[in-house]
Amino acid sequence: MPTFGPVKRKDLVRYLGHLGFEGPFSGGKHQFMVRGDVVLRIPNPHQGDIGRELLARLLRQAGVSREEWERL
């Protein structure tokens, strides 16, 4: 179960895969993942862990609730 807090980029990609997202695919300056009509840009890997605020924004864009995230 991932906690709602700092997460490594590779773990974020893995968890999003469990939620039905495909990818990551290359595109422009950022990679992205796709689930249906939702296209989610993934932060670059060289800036350390993804913090709570950025994780919250990414999950909101992905249409994933905090409860759904923590149930993984």
Phi, psi and omega in degrees: 000116178286140176278160178272084182193199180305137182220144177288151183301316182295327176290321177301314179298317180296314180295320177296326175298321177295334180273003176102005178279145177252148178124198012278148178249151178281144177187114178062227182272343182232148171283163179217160177234153187230138170218107183063237179271356184271124175245121185243118177283135181259133180299154179295147186284347189272008183249024176082197181293156177271120184284174182301316184296314180293321177299317179298317179295318180296316180293323177297316178295327181279347182076031181248127179281161178298321180296318178297320179297315184284346177280345182303000000 
